C-alpha cells in the first residue's frame, strides 16, 4: 500500500447507467473523510493493482463518504473492469487524498458547464457547491448518447430546473450534435468548464478560441501522446533514493520508474489527470502534459508523458 494512501471501504455499489457503477467509499471506523472542493478527484488502486483517477461527484460538504462513478471500459487498460468486477461492498481500497486541477474560479461572474457522458461527475459536484454557496448564475449543457447514459441527469434537473439546464441526446447521430456556437459566439463574463470525450472538448475549444484563456477550463482523463519517434533517451537521478536511471527513447519516464520498482500513482497516462505529478529539482523538462501551468513547470513534472530537454533530470523521489 502507498504510504500516503488511505484504506477506505466500499460501502455502496450500484449501477446508475449503462455500464456505469457508482461507488461510495468511507473510512473503516466511520470517521469523517473531510470535505473537498468541487472539481477534485481521487486516485485509487483497483484490485488488479492499477492506479486510476476518478472525479468526486458528491456534495463537497458531505464528509461521511466520497462518491465516484466508474464507466466500464472494455477497451481500456483494465482498471475500470477490475474495480467493477472485483471491488464489492466491504472491499478495502487504497485511496490517495483528493487533488484539484479543475476548481471553480474565485470571483467569477457566472459559469457555463458543458459535460459529455461520464464527464458530468466533476460538474455535478460544482453545481452542488455553487448552490450551497447561494450562487445561481450558471447554466449546464449535458450531452449524452441517450437517457441511460446520462447519469445524474435527473438529479441535476431536480436541483437546477429546466431553465438552467439543457440535456441533449445525440444517439450517435453526428448531425444531431449540440450547436454550441450561439452560446459562445460573443465572449461573455462567465467562466466555461468542460469535461467529456475528446470530440466534445475539441468542439468547445474551437468555439471558445476567441474567449480569454483564463475563462476556459477543461478536465480530461485522456489526451494525445507525443509520437515516440520524437523521443530521445535521457538520464534521471532520484534524489531521495540515490538511484540513477536511464530512460530509453521508446519508454516513458513512468515506465522506467516502474521497471525499477519505483511506484508512482498514475491514471490517464496521457498527461491530463495530474496523478503522476513528481517534484522536479533540477534539469530542464520537456513538458507534454495538459495540467501544469507555467508557474509550476519549474518545480514539477508529469512522468507519464513529459521528458528531458537536458541530458539529466533530478526528481524528488
C-alpha positions as CSV (number, residue, x, y, z in Angstrom):
1,X,0.0,0.0,0.0
2,X,1.2,3.5,-0.8
3,X,2.4,5.1,2.4
4,X,0.3,8.2,1.7
5,X,-2.9,6.3,0.9
6,X,-6.0,5.9,3.0
7,X,-7.6,2.4,3.3
8,X,-11.2,3.0,2.5
9,X,-14.2,0.6,2.5
10,X,-16.7,0.2,-0.3
11,X,-19.9,0.9,1.5
12,X,-22.2,1.1,-1.5
13,X,-22.0,-0.1,-5.1
14,X,-24.9,0.3,-7.6
15,X,-25.5,0.6,-11.3
16,X,-26.6,4.1,-12.2
17,X,-26.3,4.0,-16.0
18,X,-25.3,1.7,-18.9
19,X,-22.1,0.1,-17.8
20,X,-21.6,2.8,-15.2
21,X,-21.3,1.9,-11.5
22,X,-21.4,4.3,-8.6
23,X,-19.1,3.6,-5.6
24,X,-19.3,5.2,-2.2
25,X,-16.2,5.0,-0.1
26,X,-15.9,5.5,3.6
27,X,-13.4,5.1,6.4
28,X,-13.3,1.8,8.1
29,X,-14.2,3.2,11.5
30,X,-16.8,5.6,10.2
31,X,-14.7,8.7,10.9
32,X,-15.4,11.7,8.6
33,X,-13.2,11.8,5.5
34,X,-13.2,15.5,5.2
35,X,-14.7,17.9,2.7
36,X,-13.1,18.8,-0.6
37,X,-13.5,21.5,-3.3
38,X,-15.7,20.7,-6.3
39,X,-13.8,19.5,-9.3
40,X,-11.4,17.4,-7.2
41,X,-10.5,13.8,-8.0
42,X,-9.1,10.9,-6.1
43,X,-6.6,8.3,-7.3
44,X,-7.2,4.8,-6.1
45,X,-5.8,1.3,-6.6
46,X,-8.0,-1.2,-8.3
47,X,-8.0,-4.8,-7.1
48,X,-5.7,-5.7,-10.0
49,X,-3.1,-3.3,-8.7
50,X,-3.7,-0.5,-11.3
51,X,-4.0,3.1,-10.0
52,X,-6.8,5.0,-11.6
53,X,-8.3,8.5,-11.2
54,X,-11.9,9.4,-10.8
55,X,-13.7,12.7,-10.1
56,X,-15.6,13.1,-6.9
57,X,-19.2,13.7,-7.7
58,X,-21.0,14.0,-4.3
59,X,-21.7,17.2,-2.4
60,X,-18.3,18.7,-1.4
61,X,-19.6,19.4,2.1
62,X,-20.5,15.8,2.7
63,X,-17.6,14.3,4.7
64,X,-19.2,11.0,5.5
65,X,-18.1,9.3,2.3
66,X,-16.6,10.0,-1.1
67,X,-18.6,9.1,-4.2
68,X,-17.3,8.2,-7.7
69,X,-18.9,6.9,-10.8
70,X,-16.9,4.4,-12.9
71,X,-17.6,3.5,-16.5
72,X,-16.6,0.0,-17.5
73,X,-14.1,0.4,-20.4
74,X,-13.7,-3.0,-22.2
75,X,-11.0,-1.4,-24.4
76,X,-9.2,0.3,-21.6
77,X,-6.1,-1.0,-19.6
78,X,-8.2,-2.9,-17.1
79,X,-8.5,-0.6,-14.1
80,X,-12.3,0.1,-14.5
81,X,-13.0,-3.6,-15.3
82,X,-11.2,-4.7,-12.1
83,X,-13.0,-2.1,-10.0
84,X,-16.4,-3.0,-11.3
85,X,-15.9,-6.8,-11.4
86,X,-13.8,-7.3,-8.2
87,X,-14.4,-4.5,-5.7
88,X,-17.6,-5.5,-4.0
89,X,-19.3,-3.9,-0.9
90,X,-16.9,-4.4,2.0
91,X,-13.7,-4.4,-0.1
92,X,-10.9,-2.1,1.1
93,X,-9.2,0.1,-1.5
94,X,-6.0,2.2,-1.2
95,X,-7.1,5.8,-2.0
96,X,-5.0,9.0,-2.2
97,X,-6.4,12.2,-0.8
98,X,-8.3,14.5,-3.2
99,X,-6.4,16.8,-5.5
100,X,-7.9,19.5,-7.7
101,X,-6.8,20.8,-11.1
102,X,-10.3,21.8,-12.2
103,X,-11.5,24.1,-9.4
104,X,-14.1,26.8,-9.7
105,X,-12.6,30.2,-10.3
106,X,-12.9,32.6,-7.5
107,X,-14.8,35.8,-8.1
108,X,-16.1,34.5,-11.4
109,X,-19.2,36.2,-12.9
110,X,-21.3,33.2,-13.7
111,X,-20.5,29.8,-15.2
112,X,-21.3,27.7,-18.2
113,X,-20.9,24.0,-17.6
114,X,-20.5,21.6,-20.6
115,X,-20.5,17.9,-19.9
116,X,-20.4,14.8,-22.1
117,X,-21.4,11.4,-20.7
118,X,-19.4,10.4,-17.6
119,X,-17.8,13.9,-17.7
120,X,-20.8,15.1,-15.7
121,X,-19.2,13.8,-12.5
122,X,-17.0,16.8,-11.5
123,X,-19.6,19.3,-12.9
124,X,-22.3,17.7,-10.7
125,X,-20.1,18.5,-7.6
126,X,-19.5,22.0,-8.9
127,X,-23.2,22.7,-9.3
128,X,-23.9,21.4,-5.8
129,X,-21.1,23.7,-4.4
130,X,-22.5,26.7,-6.1
131,X,-26.0,26.1,-4.8
132,X,-24.6,25.5,-1.3
133,X,-23.0,29.0,-1.6
134,X,-26.2,30.6,-2.8
135,X,-24.9,31.1,-6.4
136,X,-27.4,30.6,-9.1
137,X,-25.8,32.4,-12.1
138,X,-24.9,29.3,-14.2
139,X,-26.1,27.1,-17.0
140,X,-25.5,23.4,-17.6
141,X,-25.4,21.7,-21.0
142,X,-25.3,17.9,-20.6
143,X,-24.7,15.8,-23.8
144,X,-25.1,12.1,-23.8
145,X,-25.8,9.2,-26.2
146,X,-29.2,8.6,-24.6
147,X,-31.1,8.8,-21.3
148,X,-29.5,5.6,-19.9
149,X,-26.0,7.2,-20.3
150,X,-27.0,10.5,-18.7
151,X,-26.0,9.6,-15.1
152,X,-27.1,12.2,-12.5
153,X,-29.2,13.9,-15.2
154,X,-32.4,13.6,-13.3
155,X,-30.8,14.6,-10.0
156,X,-29.3,17.7,-11.7
157,X,-32.7,18.7,-13.2
158,X,-34.3,18.4,-9.8
159,X,-31.6,20.7,-8.4
160,X,-31.5,23.4,-11.1
161,X,-34.6,23.1,-13.2
162,X,-35.0,23.2,-17.0
163,X,-34.4,27.0,-17.1
164,X,-30.8,26.5,-16.2
165,X,-30.1,23.0,-17.7
166,X,-30.3,21.5,-21.2
167,X,-30.0,17.8,-21.8
168,X,-29.1,16.8,-25.3
169,X,-29.1,13.2,-26.7
170,X,-27.4,12.5,-30.0
171,X,-28.0,8.8,-30.3
172,X,-24.7,8.6,-32.2
173,X,-26.1,10.8,-35.0
174,X,-23.4,13.3,-35.7
175,X,-25.9,15.5,-37.5
176,X,-27.7,15.9,-34.2
177,X,-24.7,17.2,-32.3
178,X,-25.5,20.2,-30.0
179,X,-24.8,23.6,-31.6
180,X,-22.6,25.5,-29.2
181,X,-21.9,28.5,-31.5
182,X,-24.9,30.6,-30.4
183,X,-23.7,30.3,-26.8
184,X,-20.0,31.1,-27.5
185,X,-20.1,33.4,-30.5
186,X,-19.8,36.5,-28.3
187,X,-17.4,36.2,-25.4
188,X,-19.2,36.8,-22.1
189,X,-18.1,37.3,-18.5
190,X,-18.8,33.7,-17.5
191,X,-16.2,31.0,-17.0
192,X,-16.6,27.9,-19.1
193,X,-16.0,24.4,-17.6
194,X,-15.9,21.4,-19.8
195,X,-15.4,17.7,-19.2
196,X,-16.2,14.8,-21.5
197,X,-15.0,12.9,-24.6
198,X,-12.2,14.4,-26.7
199,X,-14.6,15.2,-29.5
200,X,-16.8,17.3,-27.3
201,X,-13.9,19.1,-25.7
202,X,-12.3,19.8,-29.1
203,X,-15.6,21.4,-30.2
204,X,-15.8,23.6,-27.1
205,X,-12.1,24.6,-27.6
206,X,-12.9,25.6,-31.2
207,X,-15.9,27.5,-30.2
208,X,-14.2,29.4,-27.4
209,X,-10.9,30.1,-29.1
210,X,-11.7,33.8,-29.1
211,X,-12.5,33.9,-25.4
212,X,-9.9,34.9,-22.8
213,X,-7.9,31.9,-21.9
214,X,-8.3,32.3,-18.2
215,X,-12.1,31.9,-18.5
216,X,-11.9,28.4,-20.2
217,X,-11.3,25.3,-18.1
218,X,-11.1,21.7,-19.2
219,X,-10.9,18.4,-17.3
220,X,-9.9,15.3,-19.2
221,X,-8.6,11.8,-18.3
222,X,-7.5,11.1,-21.9
223,X,-5.2,13.0,-24.2
224,X,-2.8,12.9,-27.1
225,X,0.6,11.4,-26.8
226,X,3.6,12.9,-28.5
227,X,4.9,10.4,-31.1
228,X,7.6,8.2,-29.8
229,X,9.7,9.0,-32.9
230,X,10.3,12.4,-31.4
231,X,11.7,11.0,-28.2
232,X,15.4,10.8,-27.2
233,X,17.0,8.9,-24.4
234,X,17.9,10.7,-21.2
235,X,19.0,10.2,-17.6
236,X,17.1,10.7,-14.4
237,X,18.5,11.0,-10.9
238,X,16.3,10.1,-7.9
239,X,17.4,12.4,-5.2
240,X,15.9,10.6,-2.1
241,X,16.7,7.1,-3.2
242,X,20.1,7.9,-4.7
243,X,19.3,5.9,-7.9
244,X,20.3,6.9,-11.4
245,X,18.1,5.5,-14.2
246,X,18.3,5.6,-18.0
247,X,15.1,6.3,-19.9
248,X,15.2,4.9,-23.4
249,X,13.6,6.7,-26.3
250,X,10.9,4.1,-26.6
251,X,10.0,4.2,-22.9
252,X,8.2,6.8,-20.9
253,X,9.7,8.1,-17.7
254,X,6.8,6.4,-15.8
255,X,7.6,3.1,-17.4
256,X,11.3,3.4,-16.5
257,X,10.4,4.2,-12.9
258,X,8.0,1.2,-12.7
259,X,10.6,-1.1,-14.2
260,X,13.0,-0.3,-11.4
261,X,10.3,-0.8,-8.7
262,X,9.6,2.9,-8.1
263,X,5.8,3.2,-7.6
264,X,4.2,6.4,-8.7
265,X,0.4,6.8,-8.8
266,X,-0.9,7.1,-12.4
267,X,-4.1,7.0,-14.2
268,X,-4.6,8.5,-17.7
269,X,-1.0,8.0,-18.8
270,X,-1.6,10.9,-21.2
271,X,-0.7,13.9,-19.1
272,X,-4.2,15.1,-18.4
273,X,-5.2,14.0,-15.0
274,X,-2.4,15.1,-12.7
275,X,-2.0,11.8,-10.9
276,X,1.7,11.2,-11.6
277,X,3.0,14.6,-10.6
278,X,6.5,14.4,-9.2
279,X,8.8,17.2,-7.9
280,X,11.4,18.4,-10.3
281,X,14.6,19.5,-8.5
282,X,16.8,20.4,-11.4
283,X,17.2,20.0,-15.2
284,X,15.0,21.3,-18.0
285,X,12.0,19.2,-18.7
286,X,10.1,18.9,-22.0
287,X,6.5,19.3,-20.6
288,X,3.9,17.5,-22.7
289,X,1.1,17.5,-20.1
290,X,-2.2,19.4,-20.1
291,X,-2.2,20.1,-16.3
292,X,0.8,22.2,-15.2
293,X,0.7,25.9,-15.7
294,X,3.8,28.0,-16.4
295,X,4.4,28.8,-12.7
296,X,4.5,25.1,-11.8
297,X,6.7,23.8,-14.6
298,X,10.0,24.8,-12.9
299,X,9.3,22.6,-9.9
300,X,7.1,19.7,-11.2
301,X,6.8,17.1,-14.0
302,X,4.1,14.7,-15.1
303,X,6.2,11.5,-15.6
304,X,3.7,9.7,-17.8
305,X,4.4,11.9,-20.8
306,X,7.0,14.5,-20.2
307,X,10.7,14.0,-20.9
308,X,14.0,15.9,-20.6
309,X,15.5,18.6,-22.8
310,X,18.7,18.4,-20.8
311,X,20.7,15.1,-20.6
312,X,19.7,14.7,-16.9
313,X,16.7,15.4,-14.7
314,X,16.8,15.3,-10.9
315,X,13.5,14.2,-9.3
316,X,12.2,14.3,-5.8
317,X,11.9,10.6,-5.5
